[in-house]
Amino acid sequence: MELLRRDPRQAARLGVPRRHRAGVAELLCGSVGGSSVTDAILVTGAAGFIGSNYIDYLRERTSFVPVVLDRFDDFSVVPRKCFAAMGVEVIRHDLTYPIKYSPAMAELAPHLKYIVHMAAGSHVDRSIADPASFTADNVLGTVHLLEWVRANAPQAKVLYFSTDEVFGPAANDQVFGEFDRHEPNNPYAASKSGGEMACPAYANTYGLQIAISHCSNVFGPRQHAEKFVPLAIQKILSGEKLLIHARDGVPSSRIYIHVTDVCRAIQTILEHGDTIVTGTRSGRYNISGKAEVSNVEVALTLARFLERPLHYELVEDVPNRPRHDQRYAISWDRLRDLGWEPRIGLENGLAQLCHAALGAAA
C-alpha cells in the first residue's frame, strides 16, 4: 500500500479506493513523509478546453505538480474521474461561492507557487442570453479567488487569463497593445474586463503578485463544439451549411493561435514575466498568433484538409448575436521580449485537427 500511496497513477489504474491514494501534501513530497517538496500550480477551470491542455503541458513538460479547481459542469471537456485516473488532485468548487476551509486547500496553500485563473464563461452568444451568470462567473468568481489567495497563499503569483475582446473591435489596421483602454462590446467581454479590473486593485491594496494575459482566438484539441473551428469541421463533415458572419459583405477575421502555444506562453509569463506594480506599465501580456485570417479562409482550409466541399453563407446579422465584433487584433511585443513566439502555424494546427476528425469518423 505504501507504494500505491507514492504512485497515485498506479493506484488509479489498479482501482485502489480513493481513501488509500495520495493526498495533496503527499503529491507535493518527493516521498511520503520526506522533506523534498515540489512547487504546485493551481489551475482554475482546468476541466475546460485550454485548462485541460495546460494540465497536460504541466505534466509532460515541467516538474510542477498541477492541481485542478473546477465546478465540472456541462461545458467541461474532461470529467473529474479522468484527472483522478492520471493522478492529478482535483478540488471541486464553484467560484461563484467563496472558497471555504477544506483540508485539501489548507494542505495546498503553502506549496503554491503559481495560480492560473481560467475559470470563466467564454461564449458571446450565451453571455447575451444570460449576462448575470457571466458576471457572477467572471467578476465575482475572480474576487472570491483573490480573497482566498490574500488570506491563504499570498506568496503565489496569480495569472488572470483574459481575452482580447476586452479592448473591443479593432478598426482596419488597428492593433491593440497590452495597456490600451478597455471598450468591451458585449456582456462576455464586459465581465472579463470587470474581473480583470479587480486584479490591479488587489495588487495595489493587498500586495498580491498578479499578472494579466489577453489572448486571441485559440484552437486545438478538445475545444467545445460551439466554437468556430470545431463547428466548421462538424458542418463540413456532415455536408451542412456553415453560417459565417460578415459586415457589408466582408467576412469577420481573427488571429488564431494553437492551444499548445498558449500553454507555452502561460508558463513563460509565470516564470519570467513581471507582475502589476501601480503606476508602471507592468504585469500585462498579450498572447496572439502571427497571421490574421478571415473565417472564410479558415473554413476553406478545413474543407481542403477534410477533402470535402464547403457549403457556407455570409450572413449580415447572426440571430442572437447583435454585438458580434468584426475584427480583433493585439500585439504580443512584451511576450516576444521574454523570448516567446508561436511555433505552430495555423495550417499545421488545422491539419492535425482534421486528421483527428477523419480518424474519429472512420
C-alpha positions in Angstrom: 0.0 0.0 0.0 2.9 2.3 0.7 4.0 2.0 -3.0 0.5 2.9 -4.1 0.5 6.0 -2.0 3.7 7.1 -3.6 2.3 6.5 -7.1 -1.4 7.7 -7.4 -1.5 6.9 -11.1 -0.8 3.3 -10.4 -3.4 3.4 -7.6 -6.0 4.7 -10.1 -5.1 2.1 -12.7 -5.5 -0.7 -10.1 -8.8 0.7 -8.8 -7.5 1.4 -5.3 -10.1 3.2 -3.3 -9.5 7.0 -3.1 -9.0 6.9 0.6 -5.8 5.0 0.0 -4.4 7.3 -2.6 -2.0 10.2 -2.0 -3.5 13.5 -0.9 -2.2 17.0 -1.8 0.6 17.0 0.7 1.8 13.6 -0.4 1.8 14.5 -4.1 3.9 17.5 -3.2 6.6 15.5 -1.4 9.4 13.5 -3.0 8.4 10.7 -0.7 5.7 10.2 1.9 6.9 11.9 5.0 10.0 13.2 3.1 11.4 16.7 3.1 11.7 17.2 -0.6 8.9 19.5 -1.7 7.8 20.3 -5.3 6.1 23.5 -6.2 2.4 23.3 -7.1 0.3 25.2 -9.7 -3.4 25.6 -9.0 -5.4 25.8 -12.3 -9.0 27.0 -12.1 -11.3 26.0 -14.9 -8.9 23.1 -15.7 -11.7 20.9 -17.0 -12.2 23.3 -19.9 -10.5 23.4 -23.3 -7.4 25.5 -22.6 -7.2 24.4 -18.9 -7.1 20.7 -19.7 -4.5 21.2 -22.3 -2.4 23.2 -19.8 -2.7 20.4 -17.3 -1.2 18.0 -20.0 1.5 20.6 -20.6 2.5 20.8 -17.0 2.6 17.0 -16.5 4.5 16.4 -19.7 7.0 19.3 -19.8 7.5 20.6 -16.3 8.2 19.4 -12.7 5.4 21.3 -11.2 2.5 19.5 -9.5 -0.8 20.6 -11.1 -3.9 20.8 -9.0 -7.3 21.2 -10.6 -10.1 23.5 -9.2 -13.3 23.3 -11.2 -17.0 23.0 -10.7 -17.4 20.4 -13.5 -20.4 21.5 -15.5 -21.9 20.8 -18.9 -19.1 22.8 -20.6 -16.3 20.7 -19.0 -14.4 18.7 -21.7 -12.6 16.5 -19.2 -14.5 14.6 -16.5 -13.3 14.6 -12.9 -12.6 10.9 -12.9 -10.1 11.3 -15.8 -8.0 13.7 -13.8 -8.1 11.2 -10.8 -7.0 8.4 -13.1 -4.0 10.5 -14.1 -3.1 11.1 -10.5 -4.0 14.8 -10.7 -5.5 16.2 -7.5 -9.0 17.6 -8.0 -10.8 20.2 -5.8 -14.4 20.6 -6.9 -15.7 24.1 -6.2 -17.9 26.7 -7.9 -16.1 30.0 -7.6 -19.4 32.0 -7.7 -19.3 31.0 -4.0 -16.5 31.9 -1.6 -13.8 29.3 -1.0 -14.3 27.9 2.4 -11.9 25.9 4.5 -11.1 22.4 3.3 -8.2 20.1 4.3 -7.1 19.9 0.7 -6.9 23.6 0.2 -5.2 24.1 3.5 -2.6 21.5 2.6 -2.1 23.0 -0.8 -1.8 26.7 0.2 1.8 26.9 1.5 3.1 24.9 -1.5 1.5 27.1 -4.2 4.0 28.9 -6.4 1.6 29.9 -9.2 -2.2 30.1 -9.7 -3.6 30.3 -13.3 -7.2 31.6 -13.2 -9.0 30.3 -16.3 -12.4 29.5 -14.8 -14.8 31.7 -16.8 -17.9 31.7 -19.0 -16.4 32.3 -22.5 -19.1 32.4 -25.2 -20.6 35.6 -26.5 -24.0 34.2 -27.5 -24.6 32.7 -24.1 -23.4 35.9 -22.4 -26.0 37.8 -24.4 -28.7 35.4 -23.3 -27.7 35.3 -19.7 -25.4 38.3 -18.7 -25.9 37.9 -15.0 -24.4 34.4 -14.8 -21.4 35.6 -16.8 -20.9 38.5 -14.4 -21.1 36.1 -11.5 -18.6 33.7 -13.1 -16.1 36.2 -14.4 -16.2 39.0 -11.9 -17.4 37.5 -8.6 -15.5 34.3 -9.3 -12.3 36.3 -9.7 -12.9 38.2 -6.5 -13.6 35.0 -4.5 -10.4 33.5 -5.7 -8.3 36.6 -4.9 -9.9 36.7 -1.4 -8.7 33.2 -0.8 -5.2 34.0 -2.1 -4.7 37.0 0.1 -5.9 35.1 3.2 -4.1 31.8 2.5 -1.5 31.9 -0.3 -0.2 35.5 -0.7 3.2 34.1 -1.8 1.6 32.7 -5.0 1.9 34.5 -8.3 -1.6 34.7 -10.0 -2.2 34.9 -13.7 -5.6 36.2 -14.7 -6.3 34.7 -18.1 -8.3 37.3 -20.1 -9.3 37.9 -23.7 -8.5 40.3 -26.5 -12.3 41.1 -26.6 -11.9 43.5 -23.6 -10.4 46.1 -26.0 -13.4 46.0 -28.2 -13.4 45.7 -32.0 -10.3 46.8 -33.8 -10.6 49.2 -36.8 -8.9 48.3 -40.0 -5.1 48.0 -39.5 -5.5 48.8 -35.7 -3.6 46.6 -33.3 -4.2 46.9 -29.5 -1.3 46.9 -27.1 -1.3 45.4 -23.6 -2.1 48.7 -21.8 -4.8 50.1 -24.2 -8.1 51.2 -22.9 -10.9 48.7 -22.4 -14.0 49.2 -24.5 -15.9 45.8 -24.2 -18.7 45.5 -26.7 -20.7 42.5 -25.3 -21.6 41.0 -21.9 -18.8 38.4 -22.1 -16.1 41.0 -22.8 -17.5 43.3 -20.1 -17.5 40.5 -17.5 -13.9 39.6 -18.3 -12.9 43.3 -18.1 -14.6 43.5 -14.8 -12.7 40.6 -13.4 -9.5 42.0 -14.8 -10.1 45.3 -13.0 -10.1 43.5 -9.7 -6.5 42.4 -10.3 -4.7 45.7 -10.1 -6.9 46.7 -7.2 -5.8 43.6 -5.2 -2.2 44.0 -6.3 -2.2 47.6 -5.0 -4.3 47.2 -1.9 -3.1 43.8 -0.6 0.3 43.5 -2.2 -0.6 40.3 -4.2 1.6 39.2 -7.1 -0.7 39.3 -10.2 -0.2 39.3 -13.9 -2.8 39.5 -16.7 -2.8 38.0 -20.1 -5.1 38.8 -23.1 -5.4 36.0 -25.6 -6.6 36.0 -29.2 -8.7 33.2 -30.7 -7.5 29.8 -29.5 -8.0 26.5 -31.4 -6.8 22.9 -30.8 -7.9 19.5 -29.4 -10.8 19.3 -27.0 -12.4 22.6 -28.0 -16.1 22.9 -27.3 -18.3 22.3 -30.4 -19.9 25.7 -30.1 -16.6 27.4 -31.2 -16.0 28.3 -34.8 -13.2 25.7 -35.8 -14.8 22.6 -34.4 -18.3 23.8 -35.5 -16.9 24.3 -39.1 -15.3 20.8 -39.0 -18.7 19.3 -38.0 -20.6 21.2 -40.6 -18.2 20.2 -43.4 -18.2 16.5 -42.5 -22.0 16.4 -42.3 -22.4 18.4 -45.5 -24.4 21.1 -43.7 -24.2 24.8 -44.5 -21.9 26.9 -42.3 -23.0 30.4 -41.5 -20.2 33.0 -41.4 -20.7 36.5 -40.0 -20.0 39.4 -42.3 -20.3 43.1 -42.5 -21.1 44.8 -45.8 -20.1 41.5 -47.5 -16.8 41.3 -45.8 -16.4 38.2 -43.6 -15.1 38.6 -40.0 -11.5 38.0 -39.3 -9.5 36.7 -36.4 -5.9 35.9 -35.3 -5.8 32.3 -34.3 -3.3 30.6 -32.0 -2.8 26.9 -31.2 -3.5 25.9 -27.6 -0.1 24.4 -27.2 1.5 27.8 -28.0 -0.9 29.3 -25.4 0.3 26.9 -22.8 3.9 27.8 -23.5 3.0 31.5 -23.2 1.3 31.0 -19.9 4.4 29.2 -18.5 6.7 32.0 -19.9 4.6 34.7 -18.1 4.6 32.7 -14.9 8.3 32.0 -14.8 9.8 35.1 -16.5 7.1 37.8 -16.6 6.7 40.7 -14.2 3.6 41.5 -12.1 1.4 44.5 -11.7 3.1 47.5 -10.0 0.9 50.5 -9.5 1.9 53.5 -11.7 4.0 51.4 -14.0 3.4 49.7 -17.3 3.9 46.2 -15.9 2.2 42.9 -15.4 0.2 42.6 -18.7 0.9 40.4 -21.7 -0.9 39.7 -24.9 -0.9 36.2 -26.4 -1.5 36.0 -30.1 -0.7 34.2 -33.3 1.1 35.8 -36.2 -1.4 35.9 -39.1 -4.9 37.4 -39.3 -7.2 35.4 -41.5 -10.9 35.6 -42.4 -13.2 32.9 -41.1 -13.9 32.0 -44.8 -10.2 31.3 -45.3 -10.2 29.1 -42.2 -13.3 27.2 -43.4 -11.8 26.7 -46.9 -8.6 25.4 -45.3 -10.5 22.9 -43.2 -12.5 21.7 -46.2 -9.3 21.2 -48.1 -7.8 19.0 -45.4 -11.0 17.1 -44.9 -11.4 16.6 -48.7 -15.0 17.7 -48.5 -16.9 20.5 -50.2 -17.6 23.6 -48.1 -21.1 25.0 -48.2 -21.3 28.4 -46.5 -23.3 31.5 -46.4 -22.2 35.0 -45.4 -24.8 36.5 -43.1 -25.0 40.1 -42.1 -26.9 39.6 -38.9 -26.5 36.4 -37.0 -29.5 35.7 -34.8 -29.0 36.3 -31.1 -25.6 38.0 -31.7 -26.2 41.7 -32.2 -22.8 42.6 -30.7 -20.6 40.4 -32.9 -17.4 42.3 -33.4 -15.9 42.2 -36.9 -12.3 42.1 -36.0 -9.9 41.7 -33.1 -6.1 42.3 -33.2 -3.5 42.5 -30.5 0.3 42.8 -30.4 2.5 40.5 -28.4 5.6 42.7 -28.1 6.1 42.2 -24.3 5.8 38.4 -24.6 8.3 38.5 -27.5 10.7 40.3 -25.2 10.6 37.3 -22.9 11.7 35.0 -25.7 8.3 33.6 -26.6 6.8 33.3 -30.1 4.1 31.0 -31.6 5.6 27.8 -33.1 2.5 26.0 -34.6 1.3 27.6 -37.8 -2.4 27.8 -38.5 -2.3 25.4 -41.4 -0.4 22.8 -39.4 -2.7 23.1 -36.4 -5.8 22.8 -38.6 -4.3 19.8 -40.4 -3.8 18.0 -37.1 -7.4 18.6 -36.1 -8.8 17.4 -39.5 -6.7 14.3 -39.3 -8.1 13.5 -35.9 -11.6 14.3 -37.0 -11.3 12.0 -40.0 -9.9 9.2 -37.8 -12.8 9.6 -35.4 -15.3 9.5 -38.2 -13.8 6.4 -39.8 
